[in-house]
Each structure stands twice: as structure tokens, then as C-alpha cells.
Amino acid sequence: MALFDKCFDFNAALDILIEQPELAVRIRKNSNRVLKCLRQAGYHVIDGEAAIVPVIIGDDEKTFTIWKMLYGEGVFVNAFISPATPPGMQMLRSSYLASHEDKHLDFIIEKFVKVGKQLDLLHKDAPVSH
């Protein structure tokens, strides 16, 4: 893709956000909802102001195990392990869109809770990160 095309795509995306600011609000609402629900379930979730919700697992093997189990349940997330993260900060990152509906978020949350219980990853005393 030529640089001109990339600039055009970027400008088109900015135009959409300017014309439809409710999309940015919806993204924030969706990611905040998932963040809150996963934290209430007992996951260690890092606060943020983006469409990405980082869930700290803290161990390479456990991170890959939950990643694979979630994938098998129909939920795609990205896994990050050391050396890409500091030791103890291995994580899953899930991303949310304005087009996600409540039923999609419910599905994702349900699968995270199901798999978290199976792997004994849910702890009501999970740290709150800001």
C-alpha cells in the first residue's frame, strides 16, 4: 500500500470519528463494561482509556493455556509473554469495537469466567491496577 493510500485511509477514519462521535463513546462503553465485569469475576485487569482490555495472567504457560481455551470457546484474544512483558505481567489483551453488541460482550465475559474457573485463575482479591 502506498503512503498516499495510508494517509487517505487515516483521514477517512478521522472523518468518520468526527461525523459519528458516538462510535468513540460506544467503544469506551464496551471496553469499560468488559473491564468491570472481568475484574468483578476475579481477574487482574489493568485500567485504561482504550478499546483494549489487558488481563494479567502472570505466567507464560497459564497465559497460553487460557488463550488456547478461549480460542476454543470462540473468543479471540492476543497473548503476551516474556520477554515482551516483564516477569509476572504476562497477559491477554482483548479488543472491542463500537459494533460489538451487548450479546457479544456477554458471550465474551461468560467464556472468560468459564475458562477462568476451570483454570482456577479467578481471585476476588485480584489487584486493581490503574
N, C-alpha and C positions, 0 to 999 in steps of 0.2 A: 504494500500500500504506500503510495507516495505521500510525502509530507503534506502536500496540499489537501489530499483526501482526509488525512488525520485531523488537520485543522478544521476542515469543513464539518467532520463528524462531531468534533468537540463543540464547535459553535452551534450546531444543530441541537446537541444535548443541552447546552446553556439556554437556548431559545425555548426549549420545552419546559425547563425548570422555571423560567421567567413567566411563561404563559400559563403554567399549571403548578403554582407553588404548593398546592395541596398534595402533590406527589411527594415532596420532601417531608411534609408533615406526616404523611401515611407511612413512609419508610421509618421515620423515627418512632412512630407509634408501634409499628410492628416489631422492630428490634427491641424496644423497651419492654413490650409485653413478654417476649420470649425471655429476655434477660431476667425480668422479675419472676417469672414462673420457674425458670431453671434454678434460680437462687432459692426460692421458696421450697423447691423439691430437695435441695441439699447440695447442689453443685457449687463449686467455687467459680464464680463468674466475675469478670472484670468489667467495671462500668466503662461506658464510652459514649461518644456522641456520633456514632457512625452506624451504618447498616450492618456492621459486623459485630457478632457477639462471641467474645473469646471465653471458652470454658477450660479452666485449668484442670488437667488430669494429674500432672506431676510425675509421670513415669513413662518412659518410651514404650514399653511393652503394653501397658494398660491403654495408652493413647491409641496405638494401632489396633488393639483388640476392640475397643469401643467404636473406633472409626469403621472397622470392618462390620461389626454388628449393626451399627446404624445404617450402613450402606445396604446390608441385607434386609433391613426393615423398610427401605425406600427413602432414607434420608441421606443426602449427600452433604458432607462437611469436609473441610480441609484439616489434615493433621500436621502439627508442627512439633518436632522433637529436637533434642540437642544434636548437633551444635547450633541449630537455628534458633534455639531458645536456651536460656540459662538452665542449669540443672534444677529440677523441681518445678519448672514453669512449662513443661510440655503441655500442649493444648490442642483443642479442636476449635476451629473458627467456622461459625455458620454465618451466612449472609442472607439478608432479607430485602425484598423488593416491595415497591408500592403495590404491585399486582398480587401479592400474597393476600389471600382472604383468611378470615378467622378460621375456617375449616382447615386450611393448610397449616396454620400456626398450631392449632390444636393437635393435628396429626404429628407434627414435629415434636412438640412438647411431650405428647404421650409416648412416643418412641424413645426420646431421651430418658424419660422416667423409667420406662420398662427396662431398657438396657442398663441404666444406672443401678437399678435394684438388682438385676442379675449379676452384676459385677461388684456389688457392694461399694459403689462409688458415692452414694448419697449420704451426706452427713449434715444434720441440722445445725451443727456448729461450724459450717463451712465459712471461711473468712470472707469478709466483704472488702473488695478492693475498689479503690477509687482512682 
